[in-house]
Amino acid sequence: MQQIDFNSFFYDISSDERGFIIALDAVLSSENRQATIVPFASNYSPEENFKNEGSRLIDVSHRNSDLDLFKMRFYTNKDGSKECIEGQFFVYKFGINPNLYLAITLESRDFVNRALLPFIDQHRTRFYLTFLNQDKLKTFLNNYREGCGYTDLNILRVSLISRYANEKKETIIQSVSWLGLPMETAFTYANENNGWFKSLTFEALRRDKKLAQITIYRNGVIKTDRDMIGINKYLIESICSLIRDNLTLFSKRSRRENELAVKPLTIQFGQNQFSDVGENAKFIDKMNELSDASVSVMHGNPYIFLTIIDYVDGSTFDIWVLKANELIIVPQLKSTVNSLKRVISHIFDRYAEGTIQEFTAEVLL
Amino acid sequence: MTDLETLIQKKQKEIYNEIDDYTDSVYAILGFCNLWSYDKPGKNKPNVKVFQGRRLTPPTNLNLTEATSAVTPDLGIVVDDKNAILGEIKKNFPKDDSNDRQKEVFEQLKQYDQQLLGWPTPTETVDSHELTLLVHQLTSVYAKDYFSIHNQEVNFNHPFCIVSFTRVDQGEHYFLFQLIDGHPGCSMKINETRLHFGVPIPMRAILEAYSKSKIYDAMPPLAYLLNLMWENVFTPLAAENPKFQKLKTNSKLDIQIDVDDILKVLQDSFSFQCWHKDYPARQPLIPKREWIEKACQFFVDSQIGTWLDYNEELQVHYHKLEKTLDHFIRLVAEARSNKEYQPLMFDLNTGKRGNN
């Protein structure tokens, strides 16, 4: 495969945001490449985040104020022989927010899926990625289509998570579909299948002309072969803004950070999700699937009261269902942004999506 | 299924019920006090003081020391530093008076039926106080019947009433409080009409309070306490160790902790201490040290912990349990069952079945 000269690319581009995006756009237009963009927030510097750990060897190749170039080598065993996957990626400080970054690479899918993304996932206590519920995803894509003046976004492929329920059991089914549908129809299809998109690949069309092929994932990762400028303006900025909003919402929730006061959050379902008591058991079943965690049922019927330990970092939460359309999360003594996000995205992924809101106490008469 | 396993499962159900009773009692304390103290979300009325487990004493008692004559009602409400209510929660009021169990409840209330000192007021006194017995709706009729029959005998000098509570579900979950008998005094009168028809307090309204006050001055079920310690004391401590994140489910991580540090976390974070910030005197520290020592001893007996310094410092063999509460309920149920089951086992020396 044709190699990108990352070093000269690094020196050619200016470090301001616009210059960087324009340079990337130009590379994608001239080379037959795919860019992968990982928007994330972190309290750590890129150098602290991307350091040698385990079987991944990482070096900083170059550095300037807002842009670092890293080289990662990942050794793995394949068919009994040692294999090395190697690639380079940029870490770019995004906007004026001190904690927002983009990790960007033009390397192969192999490097992205086997080296870079697993590294980020393994160190998820340091990296905060977002989650796009169906409403947000649809809004962002609509804004992108309208903002860039595209006639339609033709959905090529989706990874759909569907909930199928009978009286006793609820099953989560992940399916991959090739749709060839207009965007609006694809979202209707997901809705009808009681599902949500884990990823979605589409063509940006202006009349019948295909201008870019883009994949957007529920965690905010984007892959594209063109149109970095439009994607940056209408997708990446929106995703970063969502990350920023969630950081604000999820930060400083622990009782230790609030002089032992509690700062609950709610998930509003907009419908009477728990109107049937049988729903309680389904919800508890789904929560029991939360990996690397303890889920204890203090009370399961008619109201729900669970306590959760997140074994990734030791955060603890109480979860309550006291109204049919609402779930309440009470962070206890320790609660981190990543842990709160992990619990909420598990609920969205495995059970049902809702809107996250600040808890407001009842007004009594 | 073996007899022992059947017994263990029966005990597990009992423990779940005990935990439910305990949390309901906490909710009843919070909900009932809320009727007087609530002003607006997150704010209490400035002229109302509430307390739990406060030590009140008769002014002088020639026959008894203060320690033995002191009373510690489950709840207290003082309005305008003048009028007060003392309440006792008995979720499961005895259904009959065998072994004087019903009588004992009223005898306990009778101890509150005297002039008392130690109120959270500038003079430590109030002009008047009245008594309330809070019982679950399902057993309230037994309390009412007992009081009707033994009214003359009990003969309260202070106004007394019985209030029932129960959870109700009307799309939202509530605690319903209802006046079922007695003669409310001036403090209760504020809410008498509402209580007559039944006042529903949404559980949601007292959720924040419950999240901070999970233990009152009655010892919680052991499994509940073990779970609280595991989740909120041991886990954050273990998580400080760099090995925590990658700790496998079958591996252990030893952590050391002083009993006093466990106490401090639970007292600061999960008791009613937050109610008493402005009047901490006479408020016993909850949980009591002996409860925590007992819980630690259980960890030791279950080989989850080791005393580094008996009753002072514990080493916990921390591991990632899948369902902590279920785990501890099972352990407590096993311990209880083994004790009970012993007499049924064969004596190896005599070959006889039984405990002789």
Chai-1 contact restraints between the chains, C-beta under 6 A:
chainA,res_idxA,chainB,res_idxB,connection_type,confidence,min_distance_angstrom,max_distance_angstrom,comment,restraint_id
A,L260,B,S269,contact,1.0,0.0,6.0,A-B,restraint_1
A,V262,B,E208,contact,1.0,0.0,6.0,A-B,restraint_2
A,V262,B,S211,contact,1.0,0.0,6.0,A-B,restraint_3
A,S294,B,L321,contact,1.0,0.0,6.0,A-B,restraint_4
A,S294,B,E322,contact,1.0,0.0,6.0,A-B,restraint_5
A,S294,B,K323,contact,1.0,0.0,6.0,A-B,restraint_6
A,S294,B,T324,contact,1.0,0.0,6.0,A-B,restraint_7
A,S296,B,K323,contact,1.0,0.0,6.0,A-B,restraint_8
A,S296,B,T324,contact,1.0,0.0,6.0,A-B,restraint_9
A,S296,B,L325,contact,1.0,0.0,6.0,A-B,restraint_10
A,P302,B,D169,contact,1.0,0.0,6.0,A-B,restraint_11
A,Y303,B,H173,contact,1.0,0.0,6.0,A-B,restraint_12
A,T307,B,E231,contact,1.0,0.0,6.0,A-B,restraint_13
A,I309,B,E231,contact,1.0,0.0,6.0,A-B,restraint_14
A,I309,B,T235,contact,1.0,0.0,6.0,A-B,restraint_15
A,Y311,B,K320,contact,1.0,0.0,6.0,A-B,restraint_16
A,V312,B,Q245,contact,1.0,0.0,6.0,A-B,restraint_17
A,D313,B,A239,contact,1.0,0.0,6.0,A-B,restraint_18
A,G314,B,T235,contact,1.0,0.0,6.0,A-B,restraint_19
A,G314,B,P236,contact,1.0,0.0,6.0,A-B,restraint_20
A,G314,B,A239,contact,1.0,0.0,6.0,A-B,restraint_21
A,T316,B,E231,contact,1.0,0.0,6.0,A-B,restraint_22
A,T316,B,N232,contact,1.0,0.0,6.0,A-B,restraint_23
A,L322,B,H173,contact,1.0,0.0,6.0,A-B,restraint_24
A,L322,B,M203,contact,1.0,0.0,6.0,A-B,restraint_25
A,L322,B,R204,contact,1.0,0.0,6.0,A-B,restraint_26
A,K323,B,E172,contact,1.0,0.0,6.0,A-B,restraint_27
A,A324,B,G171,contact,1.0,0.0,6.0,A-B,restraint_28
A,V330,B,S211,contact,1.0,0.0,6.0,A-B,restraint_29
A,Q332,B,N232,contact,1.0,0.0,6.0,A-B,restraint_30
A,L333,B,N232,contact,1.0,0.0,6.0,A-B,restraint_31
A,L333,B,P236,contact,1.0,0.0,6.0,A-B,restraint_32
A,K334,B,P236,contact,1.0,0.0,6.0,A-B,restraint_33
A,A361,B,P41,contact,1.0,0.0,6.0,A-B,restraint_34
A,A361,B,G42,contact,1.0,0.0,6.0,A-B,restraint_35
A,E362,B,P202,contact,1.0,0.0,6.0,A-B,restraint_36
A,E362,B,R204,contact,1.0,0.0,6.0,A-B,restraint_37
A,E362,B,A205,contact,1.0,0.0,6.0,A-B,restraint_38
A,L364,B,Y38,contact,1.0,0.0,6.0,A-B,restraint_39
A,L364,B,A205,contact,1.0,0.0,6.0,A-B,restraint_40
